[in-house]
Amino acid sequence: MTSKRAGVKGTVAANNRREELTLKELVAAHEKWRGRTTLNLLASENVTSPAVQHYLATDLGRRYTLPLHQSVEGEIVDNGYGGTRYTDEVEALAARVTARLLHAQHAIVRPLSGHIAAMAVLSSLLPRGARYMAVFPPDGGYDGYAPGFLPAVLGHQVLPLPLHGPTHRADPDELAAYIRREKPNAVLLGQSFFLFPYPMAPIAEAVHEVGGLLFYDASHVLGLVMGGRFQDPLGEGADVVYGSTHKSFFGPQGGVIATNREDLFLQMDGAMTWRTVDNAHWNRIAALGQALLETERAGSAYADAVIENSQALARGLDEEGVPVLGKDEGYTASHQVFLDVPSLKQRYGIGPTTFARRLESQDLIIDLVGRMGTAEATRIGMGPKEMRRAAALVRRGGLESANVRGEVRTLRARFRNLRFT
Ligand SMILES: Cc1ncc(COP(=O)(O)O)c(C=O)c1O
C-alpha cells in the first residue's frame, strides 16, 4: 500500500471513530435531557415502562415474519419465514388484548405508526375515487387527511367535516344533515387537537343510513379510550377504530386497528402485507403487548389522572394569566390543553413559537402550535399540585422570560419512577 493510500485509510478510520463517539454522545445527551431533565408537556408523547423498554431491545427486533395465508407451490402456508413460532404467538396476544381494550372482535397490531394505520384502513376499505369526510387542520384535524396528503396518495376525495369554535365542537344535527346530503363513502372522526368527545350516535346513524362507514382515528386519545374514558368509539357506532400507540397510550411507537365487523377485518388484514407493511417489527409488538397489559391493569386510574391533570394545568395557566381555551366547557376532557393563541398575541405580543422556544430554553417542552398535554407528566407521577406549579413556571418562563430552569429541574428530579406500570 502506498503511503498516500494508507494515509487516506487512516483518515477515514479516524473520522469513523470520531463519529461513533459523536453518536454515542448525542444519544446520551438526549437521554439525559429529554429523558431525565426536562418537564415534557407535549401532547403527542409519553414514556414507556422498563418492561416495554426491555422488549424493544430483544432479539425480536432482528427477526422477520411474513403472515401470508396463501399458497406457495401448492401448499397453504401461514408464514413466509421459518422460526416464527414465538413471534406469531406474540402477535396473537397483542391483537387479543387490543381487541379486549377497544371492545372489538378483531384487531391488527402490524401498522408501524398511526399514519400507517390510517393508510391501511383507508386504502383497504375505500376504492380509488371514493369520497370521505374528515376534520381539516383549521378545525383541529390531522394534516395527513388534508387534500394533497393521504387523499392524494390513495386517490380519494376528501370533504371537510366542519366543527365549531376554538375548542372544535361538533354540532351533531348539522353533521347528520350534511352527511345525508353529501352521501360520502365514509366519515372519519378524530383530531390532532382533541379536547372533547363527539356526540357519535347521530353521526353514526346518518353515515350508516347513506351506506357509508364510520372511522375513528383515536391516535391522540387511545390511552384514554383504552382506559375506558373519553369515549368508546366502537360501542358508540364506529365501524373501525385505529390510532397511534405512543401518545396518550403509553406504548412503543406504532399503530393498531380494531373492528367488530369480520368482513372489514378480513379486508383490512388481507390487504396489509406489501401494501402498507412488510415486516412489522416484532420487538415493537411484544412491547405493545406489555403496554396493553399494563393498561388493562391500571388504564382507568391512569386515564382519570391524566384528565384531572390536564384540567388542573388549564385552570392553573388561566389563573396565572396564560391564555387558555375552553374555560366555560371545563377546559378539556382529554390529555390536551389549548393555548389561546390570538389572546397570547394580543395581550403579550408573542406567538406560540416564541412562547414555546422561551420555555424550551428553560427545559419545559411544549409544541410550537399552541397545545400542551399531561400524559407523560402523569405517567411519571405528577398530580394536580405539580400541574399548578408547572403553570406558574410556564407563566414566568414563557411570558416573563424568567430563568426558571433550576426550578423546573428540581421539580422534574422528584419524579423518577413511573406510575401505572
Ligand atoms: C389524529 C392523528 N392521526 C394520525 C397521526 C399520525 O400518527 P403517527 O405519528 O403515529 O404516524 C397523528 C399524529 O400526530 C394524529 O394526530
The ligand as a Gaussian input file, in Angstrom:
#p B3LYP/6-31G(d) Opt

LIG

0 1
 C      -55.077000      12.385000      14.649000
 C      -53.766000      11.833000      14.199000
 N      -53.760000      10.763000      13.387000
 C      -52.616000      10.206000      12.958000
 C      -51.396000      10.735000      13.340000
 C      -50.120000      10.079000      12.842000
 O      -49.593000       9.316000      13.866000
 P      -48.097000       8.728000      13.826000
 O      -47.201000       9.855000      14.187000
 O      -48.149000       7.636000      14.839000
 O      -47.862000       8.221000      12.453000
 C      -51.354000      11.855000      14.161000
 C      -50.037000      12.404000      14.547000
 O      -49.878000      13.327000      15.245000
 C      -52.565000      12.417000      14.610000
 O      -52.579000      13.486000      15.399000

